Amino acid sequence: MLTPAQKHFQKVMAERHGKTDEQTDTARTAHEQILHRLRMDQSALRKVQSDQAKAAMKRQLLPNYEGWIEGTLTGGSGRQDEVITTLMVWAVDAGDYALAVRIGRYVVSHNLLMPDRFNRTPATVLVDEICDPILVQVKADDSTDITPYLAVLDDVEEITANSDMPDVVRAKLCKARAFALRSGTAEEQETALSLLRKALTLDAGAGVKKEIERLARVVKKASATTGSADGATNDSGSTTGDAGSGGAEPASAAADGIAEQPATVAEKTTTRTRRNTSAKARTGTKSGGQTRKRKAPTEKTK
């Protein structure tokens, strides 16, 4: 484990190593020292046969290169460096995918050469080394949830999108991303189905035919359910609208009935008034005639 001072020294030397105009004896010596450390660690790893034991050793060794990694990535010079390309693979083996993606972005963007023993481009190595262990988990147990790796796989897709690589390797990345999406939302499942079909197109032996059939049924069922739900919602809206219209008419009729009642009372009152007036008129007429008849005998008497 590096001390803070050693880590800082590594970082500064890595930054200077990337600048051709600052290739001092100190910077060259620092690179030689870090390369020597790498050789010694590789020698120790070769003595171990178990891959799991090697992965555990790399997890312990990686912190010894933290300063060099940070300085190289910060400097961003793109200078060829066997140390940084090797550490990219070590990070994958150690299970530190986030660090592997950080280094991989730098290595692929600057198109650095991998050590001869890899015999592949950096983009191909990055996809192979990250996808293989993830797909092994699925192969061991098909119900394994690899959703936590989705962000890493998406980053790898972004980094290597424009890189040339064998179709078989590209299919491997499509398959891994599809398996990370297959248990998600309906939209993610459609994306997963599309990725599986792309993987099959790129590699007929990708081993995704059964998963395509299964996921196709799931997506079809989800689409049918969504369509039925939309139809039910529309029907419910129409029924509510009709009920609202039908209920308005009786209310209007009731209102009209209430409005008519005062008019009927007024008409009845007017009719009664007219009848009383007519009755009084007839009474007055009869009274006048009797009075005149009474006066006539009086005149005769006189």
C-alpha positions as CSV (number, residue, x, y, z in Angstrom):
1,M,0.0,0.0,0.0
2,L,1.4,3.4,-1.0
3,T,1.9,6.2,1.4
4,P,0.3,9.5,0.4
5,A,3.7,10.9,-0.6
6,Q,4.5,7.9,-2.8
7,K,1.1,8.1,-4.4
8,H,1.6,11.8,-5.2
9,F,5.1,11.1,-6.6
10,Q,3.7,8.5,-8.9
11,K,0.9,10.8,-10.1
12,V,3.4,13.6,-10.9
13,M,5.8,11.3,-12.7
14,A,3.0,9.7,-14.7
15,E,1.8,13.2,-15.8
16,R,5.4,14.1,-16.8
17,H,5.9,10.8,-18.6
18,G,3.1,11.7,-21.0
19,K,4.7,15.0,-22.0
20,T,7.6,14.5,-24.5
21,D,9.0,17.9,-23.7
22,E,9.4,17.0,-20.0
23,Q,11.2,13.6,-20.3
24,T,13.7,14.3,-17.6
25,D,15.9,11.6,-16.1
26,T,13.6,11.6,-13.0
27,A,10.5,11.0,-15.1
28,R,12.2,8.2,-17.1
29,T,13.5,6.7,-13.9
30,A,10.0,6.8,-12.4
31,H,8.5,5.0,-15.4
32,E,11.2,2.4,-15.3
33,Q,10.5,1.9,-11.6
34,I,6.8,1.4,-12.1
35,L,7.5,-0.9,-15.1
36,H,9.9,-2.9,-12.9
37,R,7.2,-3.2,-10.2
38,L,4.8,-4.5,-12.8
39,R,7.3,-7.1,-14.0
40,M,7.9,-8.3,-10.4
41,D,4.1,-8.5,-9.7
42,Q,3.5,-10.4,-13.0
43,S,6.3,-12.9,-12.0
44,A,4.5,-13.5,-8.7
45,L,1.2,-14.0,-10.4
46,R,2.6,-16.6,-12.8
47,K,3.5,-18.8,-9.8
48,V,-0.2,-19.0,-8.9
49,Q,-2.4,-21.5,-10.9
50,S,-5.9,-20.6,-9.6
51,D,-7.6,-17.8,-11.5
52,Q,-9.6,-16.9,-8.4
53,A,-6.4,-16.7,-6.4
54,K,-4.8,-14.5,-9.1
55,A,-7.9,-12.2,-9.0
56,A,-7.5,-11.8,-5.2
57,M,-3.8,-11.0,-5.6
58,K,-4.6,-8.3,-8.2
59,R,-7.1,-6.7,-5.9
60,Q,-4.3,-6.4,-3.4
61,L,-1.7,-5.2,-6.0
62,L,-3.8,-2.5,-7.7
63,P,-3.6,0.1,-4.9
64,N,0.2,0.1,-5.5
65,Y,-0.5,1.7,-8.9
66,E,-3.2,4.3,-7.9
67,G,-0.9,7.3,-8.3
68,W,0.3,6.2,-11.7
69,I,-3.3,5.5,-12.9
70,E,-4.5,8.9,-11.7
71,G,-1.6,10.8,-13.2
72,T,-1.9,9.1,-16.6
73,L,-5.7,9.7,-16.8
74,T,-5.3,13.3,-15.6
75,G,-2.5,14.0,-18.0
76,G,-4.4,12.6,-21.0
77,S,-1.4,12.6,-23.3
78,G,-2.2,9.3,-25.0
79,R,1.4,8.2,-24.8
80,Q,2.0,4.5,-25.3
81,D,2.3,2.8,-21.9
82,E,2.3,-1.0,-21.2
83,V,1.6,-0.3,-17.5
84,I,-1.7,1.4,-18.0
85,T,-3.0,-1.1,-20.6
86,T,-2.1,-4.0,-18.4
87,L,-3.8,-2.4,-15.4
88,M,-7.0,-2.1,-17.4
89,V,-7.2,-5.9,-17.6
90,W,-6.2,-6.3,-14.0
91,A,-9.0,-4.1,-12.9
92,V,-11.5,-6.3,-14.7
93,D,-10.0,-9.4,-13.2
94,A,-10.1,-7.9,-9.7
95,G,-13.8,-7.1,-10.2
96,D,-13.3,-3.3,-10.2
97,Y,-15.3,-2.6,-13.3
98,A,-15.7,1.1,-12.6
99,L,-11.9,1.5,-12.7
100,A,-11.6,-0.8,-15.7
101,V,-14.1,1.4,-17.6
102,R,-12.2,4.6,-16.6
103,I,-8.9,3.2,-17.9
104,G,-10.6,1.6,-20.9
105,R,-12.1,5.0,-22.0
106,Y,-8.6,6.5,-22.0
107,V,-6.9,3.5,-23.7
108,V,-9.6,3.1,-26.4
109,S,-9.9,6.8,-27.1
110,H,-6.1,7.1,-27.7
111,N,-6.0,3.7,-29.5
112,L,-3.1,2.4,-27.4
113,L,-1.6,-0.9,-28.3
114,M,-2.2,-3.9,-26.0
115,P,0.8,-6.0,-25.0
116,D,1.5,-8.7,-27.6
117,R,0.2,-11.6,-25.4
118,F,-3.4,-10.2,-25.8
119,N,-3.3,-10.3,-29.6
120,R,-6.4,-8.0,-29.8
121,T,-7.3,-4.4,-30.0
122,P,-8.0,-2.5,-26.8
123,A,-11.8,-2.3,-27.6
124,T,-12.0,-6.0,-28.2
125,V,-10.1,-6.8,-25.0
126,L,-12.4,-4.4,-23.0
127,V,-15.6,-6.1,-24.3
128,D,-14.3,-9.6,-23.9
129,E,-12.8,-9.2,-20.4
130,I,-15.9,-7.5,-19.0
131,C,-18.7,-9.5,-20.7
132,D,-17.2,-12.9,-20.3
133,P,-17.4,-13.1,-16.4
134,I,-20.9,-11.5,-16.5
135,L,-22.2,-14.0,-19.0
136,V,-20.7,-16.9,-17.0
137,Q,-22.9,-15.9,-14.1
138,V,-26.0,-16.2,-16.3
139,K,-24.8,-19.5,-17.8
140,A,-24.4,-20.9,-14.3
141,D,-27.8,-19.7,-13.2
142,D,-30.3,-18.3,-15.8
143,S,-32.2,-16.5,-13.1
144,T,-29.2,-14.5,-12.0
145,D,-29.9,-10.7,-11.9
146,I,-27.2,-8.8,-13.7
147,T,-29.0,-5.5,-13.6
148,P,-26.3,-4.0,-11.4
149,Y,-23.9,-4.3,-14.3
150,L,-26.1,-2.4,-16.7
151,A,-24.4,1.0,-16.2
152,V,-20.9,-0.5,-16.8
153,L,-22.2,-2.4,-20.0
154,D,-23.7,0.8,-21.3
155,D,-20.4,2.7,-20.7
156,V,-18.6,-0.1,-22.6
157,E,-21.0,0.2,-25.5
158,E,-20.5,4.0,-25.6
159,I,-16.7,3.6,-25.5
160,T,-16.5,1.0,-28.2
161,A,-19.4,2.0,-30.4
162,N,-17.1,3.3,-33.2
163,S,-14.4,0.7,-32.7
164,D,-13.7,-2.2,-35.1
165,M,-14.1,-5.7,-33.5
166,P,-15.2,-9.2,-34.5
167,D,-19.0,-9.6,-34.8
168,V,-18.8,-12.4,-32.3
169,V,-17.4,-10.0,-29.7
170,R,-20.0,-7.3,-30.5
171,A,-22.8,-10.0,-30.2
172,K,-21.4,-10.8,-26.8
173,L,-21.9,-7.2,-25.6
174,C,-25.4,-7.1,-27.1
175,K,-26.3,-10.3,-25.3
176,A,-25.0,-9.1,-21.9
177,R,-26.9,-5.8,-22.2
178,A,-30.1,-7.6,-23.1
179,F,-29.8,-9.9,-20.1
180,A,-29.3,-6.9,-17.9
181,L,-32.5,-5.3,-19.3
182,R,-34.8,-8.3,-19.6
183,S,-36.4,-8.0,-16.1
184,G,-37.0,-4.3,-16.4
185,T,-39.9,-2.2,-17.6
186,A,-41.9,-3.0,-20.7
187,E,-39.8,-0.5,-22.7
188,E,-36.6,-2.0,-21.4
189,Q,-37.8,-5.5,-22.3
190,E,-38.5,-4.3,-25.9
191,T,-34.9,-3.0,-26.0
192,A,-33.6,-6.3,-24.6
193,L,-35.5,-8.2,-27.3
194,S,-34.0,-5.9,-30.0
195,L,-30.5,-6.5,-28.6
196,L,-31.0,-10.3,-28.6
197,R,-32.1,-10.3,-32.2
198,K,-29.1,-8.1,-33.1
199,A,-26.8,-10.6,-31.2
200,L,-28.3,-13.5,-33.2
201,T,-27.7,-11.6,-36.4
202,L,-24.1,-11.0,-35.6
203,D,-23.5,-14.5,-34.3
204,A,-25.7,-17.4,-35.1
205,G,-24.2,-19.3,-32.3
206,A,-24.8,-16.6,-29.6
207,G,-27.2,-18.9,-27.7
208,V,-30.1,-16.5,-27.5
209,K,-32.8,-18.2,-29.6
210,K,-34.8,-19.6,-26.6
211,E,-34.5,-16.3,-24.8
212,I,-35.8,-14.4,-27.9
213,E,-38.9,-16.7,-28.0
214,R,-39.6,-16.3,-24.3
215,L,-39.1,-12.5,-24.3
216,A,-41.2,-12.1,-27.4
217,R,-44.1,-13.7,-25.7
218,V,-43.6,-11.5,-22.6
219,V,-43.5,-8.3,-24.8
220,K,-46.6,-9.4,-26.8
221,K,-48.6,-10.1,-23.7
222,A,-47.6,-6.8,-22.2
223,S,-48.6,-4.9,-25.3
224,A,-52.0,-6.7,-25.4
225,T,-52.6,-5.9,-21.7
226,T,-51.7,-2.2,-22.3
227,G,-54.1,-2.1,-25.3
228,S,-57.0,-3.6,-23.3
229,A,-56.4,-1.1,-20.5
230,D,-56.4,1.8,-22.9
231,G,-59.7,0.6,-24.4
232,A,-61.3,0.2,-21.1
233,T,-60.3,3.7,-20.1
234,N,-61.9,5.1,-23.3
235,D,-65.1,3.2,-22.8
236,S,-65.3,4.4,-19.2
237,G,-64.9,7.9,-20.3
238,S,-67.7,7.6,-22.9
239,T,-70.1,6.0,-20.3
240,T,-69.5,8.8,-17.9
241,G,-70.2,11.4,-20.5
242,D,-73.5,9.8,-21.5
243,A,-74.6,9.5,-17.8
244,G,-73.8,13.1,-17.3
245,S,-75.9,14.2,-20.3
246,G,-78.9,12.0,-19.3
247,G,-78.9,13.3,-15.8
248,A,-79.0,16.9,-16.9
249,E,-82.4,16.5,-18.6
250,P,-84.5,15.5,-15.6
251,A,-82.9,18.3,-13.6
252,S,-83.8,20.8,-16.3
253,A,-87.4,19.4,-16.4
254,A,-87.7,19.7,-12.7
255,A,-86.5,23.2,-12.9
256,D,-89.0,24.0,-15.5
257,G,-91.7,22.5,-13.3
258,I,-90.7,24.6,-10.4
259,A,-90.7,27.7,-12.7
260,E,-94.2,26.9,-13.9
261,Q,-95.9,26.7,-10.5
262,P,-95.7,30.4,-9.7
263,A,-97.2,31.2,-13.2
264,T,-100.1,28.8,-12.5
265,V,-100.9,30.5,-9.1
266,A,-100.9,33.9,-10.8
267,E,-103.2,32.8,-13.5
268,K,-105.6,31.4,-10.9
269,T,-105.5,34.6,-8.9
270,T,-106.3,36.6,-12.0
271,T,-109.2,34.4,-12.9
272,R,-110.7,34.8,-9.4
273,T,-110.3,38.5,-9.5
274,R,-112.1,38.7,-12.8
275,R,-114.9,36.5,-11.5
276,N,-115.3,38.8,-8.4
277,T,-115.3,41.9,-10.6
278,S,-118.0,40.4,-12.9
279,A,-120.1,39.4,-9.8
280,K,-119.9,42.9,-8.4
281,A,-120.8,44.4,-11.7
282,R,-123.9,42.2,-11.9
283,T,-124.9,43.1,-8.4
284,G,-124.6,46.8,-9.0
285,T,-126.8,46.6,-12.1
286,K,-129.5,44.8,-10.2
287,S,-129.5,47.3,-7.4
288,G,-129.8,50.3,-9.7
289,G,-132.9,48.8,-11.4
290,Q,-134.7,48.2,-8.2
291,T,-134.1,51.8,-7.1
292,R,-135.6,53.2,-10.2
293,K,-138.6,51.0,-9.8
294,R,-139.3,52.3,-6.3
295,K,-139.2,55.9,-7.4
296,A,-141.9,55.5,-10.0
297,P,-144.8,54.9,-7.5
298,T,-143.7,58.0,-5.5
299,E,-144.2,60.2,-8.6
300,K,-147.6,58.7,-9.1
301,T,-148.7,59.5,-5.6
302,K,-147.8,63.1,-6.0
